Amino acid sequence: MNTLPAADALVRRDLSRLWHPCTQMHDHRTVPMVPIARGEGAWLIGTDGRRYLDGISSWWTNLFGHANPRIAAALADQARTLEHVIFAGFTHEPAVALAEELVRVTPPGLERVFYADNGSAAIEVALKMSFHYWLNQGHGEKTRFIALTGSYHGETLGALSVSDVALYRKTYAPLLLTPILAPSPDAYEAEPGESAAAAAHRRLGELRTLLEQHAHEVCAVIVEPLVQCAGGMRMYHPDYLAGLRSLCDDFAVHFIADEIAVGFGRTGTLFACEQARITPDFMCLSKGLTGGFLPLSAVLTTTQVYEAFYAEYSAGKAFLHSHSYTGNPLACRVALETLAIFRDEPVLERNRELAAHLAHRLDALRDHPHVADVRQTGMIAAVELVADKRGRTPFPASDRRGLRVYLHGLTQGALLRPLGDVIYFMPPYVITTHEIDRLVDTAIEGIERAVTG
């Protein structure tokens, strides 16, 4: 695919030394490695000059375009001032200002901010903090977590322990905690004729039964609000979040909201929890927090949780978690600039217009004989490919039909990296309607090629 000597040379150097994430490296005998030289708005530009429309925001991180000049300027300014300092016993303006801004924009009641450096680490913090809260309260018997079927919360061991991805659990089972799995309120799995809201309420009844049996040993229920992203972009009704909040209150367990992928405007509101008008006990944030520039995550929690750790040193109640790059000034500064863009520009209003256009264009696939579902929540949309529409029979996984769509996209200058046979769209917010048209047209062409033969 690459024609210029510089591009070919970079690929050869890569394949001789690097090991890429979420990749069977053997695939690169036939699947092209794409060398990128720079980014520009919604586009990535290859070393060979080819352009790729970034339909997945580079793993859901990029909000306002690659090499965004406003964020880049903030980063450069901060780099000339303070690049890093230990965050134990020291502080700095970017970290304090970012914490203040996060408390301002997140649901009311979240008053304390704990920084980490990636999404999985944020989940680890929330799990440990919930367990440790109950331990400090004299409830050391609370050691388990409830997660949803089909959930995904990251790839460190604690995060994998509350995830329900079969491949991971099969491989790493001896190293993982065992969660209590509650049936997902996924609207795709609703009973025939059942609405998304009705499915959510039915699943809440099943969750109540689990809590009646296990609340005495459960620290928290953890969910991805509204969209289970890595589990196939499965989507559910906000009523489930409202009901979950009530159940957690009734049974004295925490509610952990993993908004790592769905936060910062992805679902149509700044945070997905807003659509249910609820406040979780812990909110985990990352990905779009820095506009896709630098790794950073944050866990927000309540004053009640914070005060359970606040005591004389001799009491032994301090929270035990640290990373070398906690509260990194560079990352905090670009996160502040990212939030400033939300404050200064009509981002959510424009996103609603873009989402409506994307929905209109994807309507053409609803009657496709190999499309079982077209679903959308805000700036996240997904198309589920199947062998048989009536029975929703999936293609054999070994067929790798989604990979065919990905490869076609590359030939047409589009980055559409599927989740199995789910083709999804999660573009940067700077994308235009014309670029959405191009992305959808490419996907439709790729689907047609993928499902035949």
Secondary structure by P-SEA (a helix, b strand, c coil): ccccaaaaaaaaaaaacccccccccccccccccccccccccccccccccbbbccccccccccccccccaaaaaaaaaaaaccccccccccccaaaaaaaaaaaacccccccbbbbbccaaaaaaaaaaaaaaaaaaaccccccbbbbcccccccccaaaaaacccaaaaaaccccbbbbbcccccccccccccccaaaaaaaaaaaaaaaaaccccccccccccccccccccbbbbbaaaaaaaaaaaaaabbbbbbccccccccccccccccccccccccbbbbccccccccbbbbbbbbcaaaaaaacccccccccbbbbccccccaaaaaaaaaaaaaaaccaaaaaaaaaaaaaaaaacccccccccccccccccbbbbbbccccccccccccccaaaaaaaaaaaaabbbbbbcccbbbbbccccccaaaaaaaaaaaaaaaaaaacc
